[in-house]
């Protein structure tokens, strides 16, 4: 199945901020409850030690809440790890809520573009469930920017471009309806735009299917790496790893000693 870069609603600059935030809140709630990223904790710890840093600069964080369960796993093996949350469209309220849940989280209030990360932000650059938002030329630029800055990078996707993954997305509206009452912080607007005016489940359904169609395969990630200048100055790893009933795809790279 060829990669298809259709549009996602939450990518649009004009898209209502409130609805975008409700959608990312749902994804982060689901990520934590399923502990989706737990299998990656050991990989991240190895990368932190290989890069001689304790800081993770997360790009495209949404509200950052989806990292809380991963953070719990990481703290058990690396008690000094620290997360810096960033996003092109920062969700300040969600950032504050996430920071209240974890002592080692900080947030950058200004917009941060994953293709051109400020040089002052040092540490392992991570992207969780967001790399597929970028077209190939922009995806290469994300990798290139990390190589140019000599900063390690770790990218993970929770869906695949496969029939089972796409079919699973058709159940996302039901999942949104069932989980919304349990998402915190509580919001009356979230209830309004989930039940009587079901914009959140509709847009989440569409964006979920498109996310699967946009996701880079293991071989395509390797092809992207192949287009990076000075790629040989980094050690790269691209793999598919089991997480619950599904699989995660991840790409990691760090400068050679």
ZADO-1210 file (C-alpha; in nm, 4 decimals, padded with zeros to 6 digits):
<atoms>
<atom x="00.0000" y="00.0000" z="00.0000" code="UNK" pos="1"/>
<atom x="00.1551" y="00.3314" z="-00.1108" code="UNK" pos="2"/>
<atom x="00.1810" y="00.6225" z="00.1314" code="UNK" pos="3"/>
<atom x="-00.0982" y="00.8783" z="00.0758" code="UNK" pos="4"/>
<atom x="-00.0527" y="01.2265" z="00.2216" code="UNK" pos="5"/>
<atom x="-00.4147" y="01.3379" z="00.2592" code="UNK" pos="6"/>
<atom x="-00.4982" y="01.6367" z="00.4811" code="UNK" pos="7"/>
<atom x="-00.5602" y="01.6105" z="00.8546" code="UNK" pos="8"/>
<atom x="-00.7906" y="01.8587" z="01.0212" code="UNK" pos="9"/>
<atom x="-00.5629" y="01.9281" z="01.3171" code="UNK" pos="10"/>
<atom x="-00.2769" y="02.0259" z="01.0810" code="UNK" pos="11"/>
<atom x="-00.4674" y="02.3250" z="00.9496" code="UNK" pos="12"/>
<atom x="-00.3613" y="02.6586" z="01.1008" code="UNK" pos="13"/>
<atom x="-00.7228" y="02.7846" z="01.0876" code="UNK" pos="14"/>
<atom x="-00.8633" y="02.4784" z="01.2672" code="UNK" pos="15"/>
<atom x="-01.0345" y="02.5753" z="01.5965" code="UNK" pos="16"/>
<atom x="-00.7811" y="02.5521" z="01.8779" code="UNK" pos="17"/>
<atom x="-01.0388" y="02.4170" z="02.1229" code="UNK" pos="18"/>
<atom x="-01.1339" y="02.1225" z="01.8996" code="UNK" pos="19"/>
<atom x="-00.7667" y="02.0467" z="01.8218" code="UNK" pos="20"/>
<atom x="-00.6893" y="02.0404" z="02.1937" code="UNK" pos="21"/>
<atom x="-00.9823" y="01.8076" z="02.2686" code="UNK" pos="22"/>
<atom x="-00.8546" y="01.5700" z="02.0003" code="UNK" pos="23"/>
<atom x="-00.4968" y="01.5651" z="02.1323" code="UNK" pos="24"/>
<atom x="-00.6284" y="01.5288" z="02.4889" code="UNK" pos="25"/>
<atom x="-00.8106" y="01.2122" z="02.3793" code="UNK" pos="26"/>
<atom x="-00.5012" y="01.0673" z="02.2113" code="UNK" pos="27"/>
<atom x="-00.2891" y="01.1344" z="02.5179" code="UNK" pos="28"/>
<atom x="-00.5474" y="00.9822" z="02.7530" code="UNK" pos="29"/>
<atom x="-00.5587" y="00.6667" z="02.5391" code="UNK" pos="30"/>
<atom x="-00.1794" y="00.6499" z="02.5141" code="UNK" pos="31"/>
<atom x="-00.1407" y="00.6586" z="02.8920" code="UNK" pos="32"/>
<atom x="-00.4193" y="00.4132" z="02.9700" code="UNK" pos="33"/>
<atom x="-00.2812" y="00.1561" z="02.7273" code="UNK" pos="34"/>
<atom x="00.0816" y="00.2369" z="02.8234" code="UNK" pos="35"/>
<atom x="00.1487" y="00.2364" z="02.4519" code="UNK" pos="36"/>
<atom x="00.5080" y="00.3599" z="02.4731" code="UNK" pos="37"/>
<atom x="00.6279" y="00.1431" z="02.7626" code="UNK" pos="38"/>
<atom x="00.8188" y="-00.0963" z="02.5309" code="UNK" pos="39"/>
<atom x="01.0313" y="00.2013" z="02.4228" code="UNK" pos="40"/>
<atom x="01.1571" y="00.2991" z="02.7684" code="UNK" pos="41"/>
<atom x="01.4673" y="00.0809" z="02.7471" code="UNK" pos="42"/>
<atom x="01.5510" y="00.2087" z="02.3970" code="UNK" pos="43"/>
<atom x="01.5249" y="00.5689" z="02.5177" code="UNK" pos="44"/>
<atom x="01.7383" y="00.4987" z="02.8223" code="UNK" pos="45"/>
<atom x="02.0120" y="00.3527" z="02.6027" code="UNK" pos="46"/>
<atom x="01.9932" y="00.6608" z="02.3785" code="UNK" pos="47"/>
<atom x="02.0129" y="00.8973" z="02.6786" code="UNK" pos="48"/>
<atom x="02.3254" y="00.7227" z="02.8040" code="UNK" pos="49"/>
<atom x="02.4818" y="00.7018" z="02.4574" code="UNK" pos="50"/>
<atom x="02.4222" y="01.0754" z="02.4137" code="UNK" pos="51"/>
<atom x="02.5483" y="01.1616" z="02.7631" code="UNK" pos="52"/>
<atom x="02.2387" y="01.3677" z="02.8445" code="UNK" pos="53"/>
<atom x="01.9459" y="01.3514" z="03.0855" code="UNK" pos="54"/>
<atom x="01.7192" y="01.5831" z="02.8876" code="UNK" pos="55"/>
<atom x="01.4517" y="01.4968" z="02.6312" code="UNK" pos="56"/>
<atom x="01.3174" y="01.7731" z="02.4054" code="UNK" pos="57"/>
<atom x="00.9800" y="01.6511" z="02.2841" code="UNK" pos="58"/>
<atom x="00.8600" y="01.7983" z="01.9538" code="UNK" pos="59"/>
<atom x="00.4930" y="01.8087" z="01.8595" code="UNK" pos="60"/>
<atom x="00.3941" y="01.7351" z="02.2189" code="UNK" pos="61"/>
<atom x="00.0280" y="01.8340" z="02.1904" code="UNK" pos="62"/>
<atom x="-00.0401" y="01.8743" z="02.5614" code="UNK" pos="63"/>
<atom x="00.2386" y="01.6379" z="02.6631" code="UNK" pos="64"/>
<atom x="00.0078" y="01.4161" z="02.8655" code="UNK" pos="65"/>
<atom x="00.0694" y="01.1131" z="02.6471" code="UNK" pos="66"/>
<atom x="00.4229" y="01.0933" z="02.7844" code="UNK" pos="67"/>
<atom x="00.3251" y="01.0479" z="03.1488" code="UNK" pos="68"/>
<atom x="00.3170" y="00.6669" z="03.1473" code="UNK" pos="69"/>
<atom x="00.6443" y="00.6508" z="02.9515" code="UNK" pos="70"/>
<atom x="00.7938" y="00.8936" z="03.2013" code="UNK" pos="71"/>
<atom x="00.6969" y="00.6634" z="03.4890" code="UNK" pos="72"/>
<atom x="00.8802" y="00.3765" z="03.3198" code="UNK" pos="73"/>
<atom x="01.1858" y="00.5883" z="03.2429" code="UNK" pos="74"/>
<atom x="01.2155" y="00.7255" z="03.5971" code="UNK" pos="75"/>
<atom x="01.2489" y="00.3704" z="03.7291" code="UNK" pos="76"/>
<atom x="01.5679" y="00.3168" z="03.5295" code="UNK" pos="77"/>
<atom x="01.6870" y="00.6771" z="03.4874" code="UNK" pos="78"/>
<atom x="01.5718" y="00.8888" z="03.7883" code="UNK" pos="79"/>
<atom x="01.7288" y="01.2107" z="03.6562" code="UNK" pos="80"/>
<atom x="01.5535" y="01.2222" z="03.3185" code="UNK" pos="81"/>
<atom x="01.3838" y="01.5518" z="03.2301" code="UNK" pos="82"/>
<atom x="01.1242" y="01.6310" z="02.9600" code="UNK" pos="83"/>
<atom x="01.0910" y="01.9640" z="02.7773" code="UNK" pos="84"/>
<atom x="00.7526" y="01.9884" z="02.6005" code="UNK" pos="85"/>
<atom x="00.7204" y="02.1871" z="02.2768" code="UNK" pos="86"/>
<atom x="00.4699" y="02.2211" z="01.9948" code="UNK" pos="87"/>
<atom x="00.4040" y="02.4261" z="01.6828" code="UNK" pos="88"/>
<atom x="00.0644" y="02.5066" z="01.8371" code="UNK" pos="89"/>
<atom x="00.1291" y="02.4955" z="02.2155" code="UNK" pos="90"/>
<atom x="-00.1647" y="02.3869" z="02.4321" code="UNK" pos="91"/>
<atom x="-00.0766" y="02.5959" z="02.7377" code="UNK" pos="92"/>
<atom x="-00.3585" y="02.4701" z="02.9598" code="UNK" pos="93"/>
<atom x="-00.2719" y="02.1064" z="02.8855" code="UNK" pos="94"/>
<atom x="00.0996" y="02.1783" z="02.9364" code="UNK" pos="95"/>
<atom x="00.0223" y="02.3151" z="03.2828" code="UNK" pos="96"/>
<atom x="-00.1907" y="02.0108" z="03.3687" code="UNK" pos="97"/>
<atom x="00.0852" y="01.7743" z="03.2528" code="UNK" pos="98"/>
<atom x="00.3463" y="01.9629" z="03.4552" code="UNK" pos="99"/>
<atom x="00.1256" y="01.9282" z="03.7623" code="UNK" pos="100"/>
<atom x="00.1366" y="01.5489" z="03.7149" code="UNK" pos="101"/>
<atom x="00.5142" y="01.5103" z="03.6807" code="UNK" pos="102"/>
<atom x="00.7895" y="01.6990" z="03.8646" code="UNK" pos="103"/>
<atom x="01.0400" y="01.6524" z="03.5800" code="UNK" pos="104"/>
<atom x="00.8345" y="01.8157" z="03.3018" code="UNK" pos="105"/>
<atom x="00.8862" y="02.1691" z="03.1706" code="UNK" pos="106"/>
<atom x="00.7204" y="02.3397" z="02.8748" code="UNK" pos="107"/>
<atom x="00.8208" y="02.5983" z="02.6169" code="UNK" pos="108"/>
<atom x="00.5321" y="02.8465" z="02.5707" code="UNK" pos="109"/>
<atom x="00.6520" y="02.9712" z="02.2298" code="UNK" pos="110"/>
<atom x="00.5872" y="02.7878" z="01.9019" code="UNK" pos="111"/>
<atom x="00.8644" y="02.5410" z="01.8110" code="UNK" pos="112"/>
<atom x="00.8989" y="02.3991" z="01.4582" code="UNK" pos="113"/>
<atom x="01.0429" y="02.0452" z="01.4485" code="UNK" pos="114"/>
<atom x="01.2169" y="02.1330" z="01.1194" code="UNK" pos="115"/>
<atom x="01.4126" y="02.4183" z="01.2775" code="UNK" pos="116"/>
<atom x="01.4570" y="02.3611" z="01.6506" code="UNK" pos="117"/>
<atom x="01.6161" y="02.6492" z="01.8441" code="UNK" pos="118"/>
<atom x="01.9824" y="02.5743" z="01.9118" code="UNK" pos="119"/>
<atom x="01.9395" y="02.6498" z="02.2815" code="UNK" pos="120"/>
<atom x="01.7183" y="02.3395" z="02.3200" code="UNK" pos="121"/>
<atom x="01.9723" y="02.0685" z="02.3904" code="UNK" pos="122"/>
<atom x="01.8943" y="01.7020" z="02.4465" code="UNK" pos="123"/>
<atom x="01.7427" y="01.4035" z="02.2703" code="UNK" pos="124"/>
<atom x="01.4732" y="01.5188" z="02.0295" code="UNK" pos="125"/>
<atom x="01.1656" y="01.2987" z="02.0392" code="UNK" pos="126"/>
<atom x="00.8508" y="01.2804" z="01.8307" code="UNK" pos="127"/>
<atom x="00.5614" y="01.0584" z="01.9365" code="UNK" pos="128"/>
<atom x="00.2684" y="01.0042" z="01.6968" code="UNK" pos="129"/>
<atom x="00.3603" y="01.3154" z="01.4978" code="UNK" pos="130"/>
<atom x="00.6225" y="01.2285" z="01.2345" code="UNK" pos="131"/>
<atom x="00.3578" y="01.1180" z="00.9845" code="UNK" pos="132"/>
<atom x="00.2235" y="01.4752" z="00.9735" code="UNK" pos="133"/>
<atom x="00.5241" y="01.5746" z="00.7626" code="UNK" pos="134"/>
<atom x="00.5724" y="01.5242" z="00.3899" code="UNK" pos="135"/>
<atom x="00.8979" y="01.3495" z="00.2869" code="UNK" pos="136"/>
<atom x="01.0924" y="01.6704" z="00.2235" code="UNK" pos="137"/>
<atom x="00.9933" y="01.8063" z="00.5659" code="UNK" pos="138"/>
<atom x="01.0594" y="01.4716" z="00.7350" code="UNK" pos="139"/>
<atom x="01.4121" y="01.4752" z="00.5902" code="UNK" pos="140"/>
<atom x="01.4551" y="01.8317" z="00.7162" code="UNK" pos="141"/>
<atom x="01.3649" y="01.7196" z="01.0702" code="UNK" pos="142"/>
<atom x="01.6374" y="01.4554" z="01.0567" code="UNK" pos="143"/>
<atom x="01.8808" y="01.6950" z="00.8890" code="UNK" pos="144"/>
<atom x="01.8254" y="01.9601" z="01.1545" code="UNK" pos="145"/>
<atom x="01.9089" y="01.7073" z="01.4270" code="UNK" pos="146"/>
<atom x="02.2250" y="01.5946" z="01.2455" code="UNK" pos="147"/>
<atom x="02.3376" y="01.9540" z="01.1839" code="UNK" pos="148"/>
<atom x="02.2838" y="02.0342" z="01.5532" code="UNK" pos="149"/>
<atom x="02.4546" y="01.7089" z="01.6597" code="UNK" pos="150"/>
<atom x="02.1518" y="01.6218" z="01.8747" code="UNK" pos="151"/>
<atom x="02.0148" y="01.2675" z="01.9008" code="UNK" pos="152"/>
<atom x="01.6644" y="01.2006" z="01.7694" code="UNK" pos="153"/>
<atom x="01.4001" y="00.9394" z="01.8504" code="UNK" pos="154"/>
<atom x="01.0772" y="00.9037" z="01.6520" code="UNK" pos="155"/>
<atom x="00.7893" y="00.6670" z="01.7335" code="UNK" pos="156"/>
<atom x="00.4582" y="00.5959" z="01.5620" code="UNK" pos="157"/>
<atom x="00.1704" y="00.4034" z="01.7176" code="UNK" pos="158"/>
<atom x="-00.0044" y="00.3070" z="01.3952" code="UNK" pos="159"/>
<atom x="00.1003" y="00.1418" z="01.0708" code="UNK" pos="160"/>
<atom x="-00.0015" y="00.1749" z="00.7083" code="UNK" pos="161"/>
<atom x="-00.1820" y="-00.1569" z="00.7044" code="UNK" pos="162"/>
<atom x="-00.5367" y="-00.2864" z="00.6651" code="UNK" pos="163"/>
<atom x="-00.5724" y="-00.3884" z="01.0355" code="UNK" pos="164"/>
<atom x="-00.4462" y="-00.0489" z="01.1525" code="UNK" pos="165"/>
<atom x="-00.6809" y="00.1406" z="00.9199" code="UNK" pos="166"/>
<atom x="-00.9783" y="-00.0776" z="01.0183" code="UNK" pos="167"/>
<atom x="-00.9029" y="-00.0140" z="01.3867" code="UNK" pos="168"/>
<atom x="-00.9390" y="00.3599" z="01.3220" code="UNK" pos="169"/>
<atom x="-01.3037" y="00.3096" z="01.2256" code="UNK" pos="170"/>
<atom x="-01.3761" y="00.2353" z="01.5918" code="UNK" pos="171"/>
<atom x="-01.2200" y="00.5617" z="01.7125" code="UNK" pos="172"/>
<atom x="-01.5531" y="00.7521" z="01.7417" code="UNK" pos="173"/>
<atom x="-01.6831" y="00.4828" z="01.9798" code="UNK" pos="174"/>
<atom x="-01.3616" y="00.5049" z="02.1830" code="UNK" pos="175"/>
<atom x="-01.3939" y="00.8844" z="02.2017" code="UNK" pos="176"/>
<atom x="-01.7540" y="00.8564" z="02.3265" code="UNK" pos="177"/>
<atom x="-01.6626" y="00.5976" z="02.5909" code="UNK" pos="178"/>
<atom x="-01.3524" y="00.7692" z="02.7281" code="UNK" pos="179"/>
<atom x="-01.4450" y="01.1388" z="02.7190" code="UNK" pos="180"/>
<atom x="-01.6066" y="01.1495" z="03.0702" code="UNK" pos="181"/>
<atom x="-01.2776" y="01.0276" z="03.2203" code="UNK" pos="182"/>
<atom x="-01.0426" y="01.2761" z="03.0513" code="UNK" pos="183"/>
<atom x="-00.8933" y="01.5391" z="03.2823" code="UNK" pos="184"/>
<atom x="-00.8978" y="01.8276" z="03.3325" code="UNK" pos="185"/>
<atom x="-01.2786" y="01.8168" z="03.3025" code="UNK" pos="186"/>
<atom x="-01.4298" y="02.0416" z="03.0360" code="UNK" pos="187"/>
<atom x="-01.7942" y="02.1132" z="02.9614" code="UNK" pos="188"/>
<atom x="-01.6914" y="02.2126" z="02.6098" code="UNK" pos="189"/>
<atom x="-01.5386" y="01.8683" z="02.5586" code="UNK" pos="190"/>
<atom x="-01.8744" y="01.7090" z="02.6436" code="UNK" pos="191"/>
<atom x="-02.0588" y="01.9541" z="02.4164" code="UNK" pos="192"/>
<atom x="-01.8398" y="01.8822" z="02.1130" code="UNK" pos="193"/>
<atom x="-01.8335" y="01.5066" z="02.1732" code="UNK" pos="194"/>
<atom x="-02.1997" y="01.4221" z="02.2294" code="UNK" pos="195"/>
<atom x="-02.4679" y="01.6716" z="02.1126" code="UNK" pos="196"/>
<atom x="-02.2301" y="01.8263" z="01.8564" code="UNK" pos="197"/>
<atom x="-01.9967" y="01.5321" z="01.7735" code="UNK" pos="198"/>
<atom x="-01.7133" y="01.7247" z="01.6086" code="UNK" pos="199"/>
<atom x="-01.4389" y="01.5614" z="01.8151" code="UNK" pos="200"/>
<atom x="-01.5281" y="01.1990" z="01.7259" code="UNK" pos="201"/>
<atom x="-01.5845" y="01.2870" z="01.3588" code="UNK" pos="202"/>
<atom x="-01.2568" y="01.4737" z="01.3152" code="UNK" pos="203"/>
<atom x="-01.0679" y="01.2122" z="01.5217" code="UNK" pos="204"/>
<atom x="-01.2095" y="00.9378" z="01.2976" code="UNK" pos="205"/>
<atom x="-01.0915" y="01.1123" z="00.9805" code="UNK" pos="206"/>
<atom x="-00.7506" y="01.2101" z="01.1162" code="UNK" pos="207"/>
<atom x="-00.6953" y="00.8585" z="01.2525" code="UNK" pos="208"/>
<atom x="-00.7501" y="00.6966" z="00.9129" code="UNK" pos="209"/>
<atom x="-00.5339" y="00.9564" z="00.7392" code="UNK" pos="210"/>
<atom x="-00.2601" y="00.9112" z="01.0017" code="UNK" pos="211"/>
<atom x="-00.2391" y="00.5420" z="00.9156" code="UNK" pos="212"/>
<atom x="-00.2263" y="00.6197" z="00.5420" code="UNK" pos="213"/>
<atom x="00.0493" y="00.8761" z="00.6033" code="UNK" pos="214"/>
<atom x="00.2704" y="00.6626" z="00.8296" code="UNK" pos="215"/>
<atom x="00.6182" y="00.5851" z="00.6986" code="UNK" pos="216"/>
<atom x="00.7147" y="00.2175" z="00.6917" code="UNK" pos="217"/>
<atom x="01.0484" y="00.0878" z="00.8232" code="UNK" pos="218"/>
<atom x="01.1935" y="00.0816" z="00.4708" code="UNK" pos="219"/>
<atom x="01.0643" y="00.4334" z="00.3977" code="UNK" pos="220"/>
<atom x="01.2201" y="00.5665" z="00.7184" code="UNK" pos="221"/>
<atom x="01.5518" y="00.4203" z="00.6068" code="UNK" pos="222"/>
<atom x="01.5082" y="00.5899" z="00.2700" code="UNK" pos="223"/>
<atom x="01.4535" y="00.9238" z="00.4480" code="UNK" pos="224"/>
<atom x="01.7753" y="00.8731" z="00.6444" code="UNK" pos="225"/>
<atom x="01.9529" y="00.8033" z="00.3156" code="UNK" pos="226"/>
<atom x="01.8691" y="01.1574" z="00.1976" code="UNK" pos="227"/>
<atom x="02.0281" y="01.3268" z="00.5003" code="UNK" pos="228"/>
<atom x="02.3628" y="01.4976" z="00.4449" code="UNK" pos="229"/>
<atom x="02.6405" y="01.3717" z="00.6738" code="UNK" pos="230"/>
<atom x="02.4186" y="01.0803" z="00.7755" code="UNK" pos="231"/>
<atom x="02.7334" y="00.8749" z="00.8384" code="UNK" pos="232"/>
<atom x="02.8149" y="01.0954" z="01.1377" code="UNK" pos="233"/>
<atom x="02.5190" y="00.9320" z="01.3195" code="UNK" pos="234"/>
<atom x="02.4405" y="00.5779" z="01.4282" code="UNK" pos="235"/>
<atom x="02.0861" y="00.4922" z="01.3118" code="UNK" pos="236"/>
<atom x="01.8338" y="00.2299" z="01.4139" code="UNK" pos="237"/>
<atom x="01.4883" y="00.1663" z="01.2631" code="UNK" pos="238"/>
<atom x="01.2680" y="-00.1117" z="01.3979" code="UNK" pos="239"/>
<atom x="00.9158" y="-00.2418" z="01.4511" code="UNK" pos="240"/>
<atom x="00.8366" y="-00.3457" z="01.8098" code="UNK" pos="241"/>
<atom x="00.5391" y="-00.5130" z="01.9779" code="UNK" pos="242"/>
<atom x="00.3111" y="-00.3007" z="02.2003" code="UNK" pos="243"/>
<atom x="-00.0003" y="-00.4793" z="02.3267" code="UNK" pos="244"/>
<atom x="-00.1942" y="-00.6265" z="02.0329" code="UNK" pos="245"/>
<atom x="-00.0344" y="-00.3841" z="01.7859" code="UNK" pos="246"/>
<atom x="00.3144" y="-00.2658" z="01.6895" code="UNK" pos="247"/>
<atom x="00.5151" y="00.0538" z="01.7216" code="UNK" pos="248"/>
<atom x="00.7559" y="00.1824" z="01.4594" code="UNK" pos="249"/>
<atom x="01.0590" y="00.3726" z="01.5811" code="UNK" pos="250"/>
<atom x="01.3624" y="00.5480" z="01.4406" code="UNK" pos="251"/>
<atom x="01.6581" y="00.6548" z="01.6497" code="UNK" pos="252"/>
<atom x="01.9841" y="00.8259" z="01.5674" code="UNK" pos="253"/>
<atom x="02.2712" y="00.9672" z="01.7705" code="UNK" pos="254"/>
<atom x="02.6132" y="01.1128" z="01.6902" code="UNK" pos="255"/>
<atom x="02.9056" y="00.8754" z="01.6742" code="UNK" pos="256"/>
<atom x="03.1531" y="00.9181" z="01.9562" code="UNK" pos="257"/>
</atoms>
